[in-house]
């Protein structure tokens, strides 16, 4: 009886917490987006400037996910498998983007690549402009989302028994086969999770991007700043409509990540067995 009461109390507490922090705010966004009907919603999300901002944001977020998916996996592998000097310090530096305010991250890029900095002046003399360009947006997104893939892949590598790889090498397997048959199935759930988090986080990034993008419509204006501009102009329905689109994109990215992770986790042991059979041939 007491156990049932505790379970119900825990369920009520968690449900109420999620209701207040997630369900009700999301419901308010949808209510405002469709407050004037489906026609006004479609009109708000099909404005040329808004579509250009959304296209730029999605492209930069996808590229960010790919870059951090690759580099984050490599960094995680190095931190786990190699005993480097200052390894603990490097491990702590990885989390710096979590601790640094995003506006500060943007300022760092301005001070490094801005037109008045030594590096920025040298780049400008060679016809390269970084700040207030799409490349600056990409840099800001990569910096802000850098730790996600690392922290998703690192625990999986730490739990992997090195003896599995040693057994494969003893049987004469090459590095590529060991990676494909043993390492990749183990890391893949973390890679997909990290890429999904990078994409969703980059999609909504505001602070760092607004510092380096310049907010030039049809060129460097991202969806987050376009949404903010609508809100400043008292177009709350338009801002909510754009928010719904961003929420939907992030939701589908999350669904893909959950599906891919579940599928790989379900087949992981099967793939490892097949890999062991291949190694034994």
DOLOZA-923554 format. One line per 8 residues: number of its first residue (from 1); their letters; for each residue x, y, z of C-alpha. Coordinates in steps of 0.1 Angstrom, whole numbers. Layout:
// DOLOZA-923554
NUM	A	X,Y,Z; ... .
// end
This chain:
// DOLOZA-923554
1	XXXXXXXX	0,0,0; 27,24,10; 47,15,-21; 17,22,-43; 12,56,-27; 49,65,-32; 47,54,-69; 16,75,-75 .
9	XXXXXXXX	32,105,-57; 63,101,-78; 43,99,-110; 22,129,-101; 53,149,-92; 71,141,-124; 40,146,-146; 33,179,-130 .
17	XXXXXXXX	69,190,-135; 68,181,-172; 34,196,-176; 46,230,-162; 80,231,-180; 72,215,-214; 36,206,-222; 19,239,-212 .
25	XXXXXXXX	46,262,-229; 45,241,-261; 7,242,-260; 7,280,-256; 30,283,-287; 6,261,-308; -24,280,-295; -9,314,-304 .
33	XXXXXXXX	3,301,-338; -32,290,-349; -51,318,-331; -60,335,-364; -66,303,-383; -46,280,-406; -45,306,-433; -26,331,-413 .
41	XXXXXXXX	-3,304,-400; 6,293,-435; 11,330,-445; 34,336,-416; 57,306,-424; 59,312,-461; 72,348,-461; 102,350,-484 .
49	XXXXXXXX	125,364,-457; 114,338,-432; 119,310,-456; 154,323,-465; 162,325,-427; 149,290,-421; 168,275,-451; 200,291,-439 .
57	XXXXXXXX	195,279,-403; 187,243,-413; 217,242,-437; 241,255,-411; 227,232,-384; 231,201,-407; 266,210,-415; 273,216,-378 .
65	XXXXXXXX	259,182,-369; 281,165,-396; 313,184,-385; 308,178,-348; 297,142,-354; 330,134,-371; 353,156,-350; 335,148,-317 .
73	XXXXXXXX	338,110,-324; 376,114,-330; 381,136,-299; 361,111,-278; 382,82,-291; 415,100,-284; 404,110,-249; 394,74,-240 .
81	XXXXXXXX	422,54,-257; 453,76,-254; 469,86,-221; 479,121,-232; 498,146,-210; 472,169,-195; 444,146,-204; 422,157,-175 .
89	XXXXXXXX	426,193,-185; 417,185,-221; 387,166,-208; 376,197,-188; 381,221,-217; 356,200,-237; 329,212,-214; 338,249,-217 .
97	XXXXXXXX	311,257,-243; 285,245,-217; 298,270,-192; 306,300,-214; 276,323,-222; 268,320,-259; 271,358,-264; 307,355,-250 .
105	XXXXXXXX	314,328,-276; 302,352,-303; 324,380,-289; 354,357,-289; 349,351,-327; 346,388,-333; 378,396,-314; 396,368,-333 .
113	XXXXXXXX	382,372,-368; 368,408,-367; 380,434,-392; 401,452,-365; 419,421,-352; 453,411,-366; 440,379,-381; 409,395,-394 .
121	XXXXXXXX	429,423,-411; 452,397,-427; 423,377,-439; 406,408,-453; 438,417,-472; 435,383,-489; 398,388,-497; 385,365,-470 .
129	XXXXXXXX	356,378,-448; 344,357,-419; 324,380,-396; 290,388,-409; 290,359,-433; 274,324,-433; 307,309,-424; 307,329,-391 .
137	XXXXXXXX	273,314,-383; 287,280,-389; 317,287,-366; 295,299,-338; 272,269,-341; 301,245,-341; 317,260,-310; 284,261,-290 .
145	XXXXXXXX	275,224,-299; 311,210,-298; 307,189,-266; 275,170,-274; 289,142,-296; 320,139,-274; 299,134,-243; 276,110,-261 .
153	XXXXXXXX	303,87,-275; 328,88,-247; 309,67,-221; 302,40,-248; 339,37,-256; 348,36,-218; 324,7,-214; 338,-13,-244 .
161	XXXXXXXX	360,-41,-233; 394,-37,-252; 398,-75,-252; 373,-77,-280; 395,-57,-302; 426,-76,-290; 409,-109,-299; 402,-96,-334 .
169	XXXXXXXX	437,-85,-339; 450,-118,-327; 428,-135,-353; 445,-113,-380; 418,-87,-385; 427,-54,-401; 420,-21,-384; 392,-13,-409 .
177	XXXXXXXX	374,-46,-401; 378,-41,-364; 364,-6,-366; 334,-18,-388; 326,-49,-368; 333,-38,-332; 339,-1,-327; 312,14,-350 .
185	XXXXXXXX	283,-7,-337; 292,4,-302; 297,41,-310; 268,45,-334; 241,52,-308; 263,79,-293; 271,94,-327; 234,96,-337 .
193	XXXXXXXX	225,111,-303; 253,136,-305; 244,146,-340; 208,150,-332; 216,172,-302; 240,193,-322; 214,198,-349; 186,208,-325 .
201	XXXXXXXX	209,230,-304; 223,248,-335; 188,252,-349; 178,273,-319; 211,291,-313; 207,329,-307; 234,345,-286; 265,335,-304 .
209	XXXXXXXX	250,337,-339; 235,371,-334; 269,385,-325; 286,373,-357; 259,371,-383; 250,408,-387; 213,399,-392; 213,407,-429 .
217	XXXXXXXX	179,396,-444; 182,370,-471; 219,366,-464; 229,360,-427; 196,363,-409; 188,331,-390; 154,319,-379; 160,327,-342 .
225	XXXXXXXX	167,363,-350; 139,365,-375; 115,352,-349; 128,378,-324; 123,406,-349; 86,395,-354; 81,396,-316; 97,430,-314 .
233	XXXXXXXX	72,442,-341; 43,428,-320; 36,400,-344; 32,374,-318; 12,351,-341; 39,352,-367; 66,345,-341; 46,316,-327 .
241	XXXXXXXX	41,302,-362; 79,302,-369; 84,286,-335; 61,258,-344; 81,251,-375; 114,250,-355; 97,228,-329; 85,204,-356 .
249	XXXXXXXX	120,201,-372; 136,195,-338; 109,169,-329; 115,150,-361; 153,151,-355; 146,136,-320; 124,109,-335; 151,100,-360 .
257	XXXXXXXX	177,98,-332; 154,76,-310; 146,53,-340; 182,50,-351; 195,44,-315; 168,18,-308; 175,0,-341; 212,-1,-336 .
265	XXXXXXXX	209,-11,-299; 186,-40,-309; 210,-52,-336; 243,-44,-318; 248,-79,-304; 239,-95,-337; 264,-73,-356; 291,-81,-331 .
273	XXXXXXXX	284,-118,-335; 285,-116,-372; 317,-96,-370; 333,-124,-348; 322,-150,-373; 338,-130,-401; 370,-126,-381; 370,-164,-376 .
281	X	370,-172,-413 .
// end
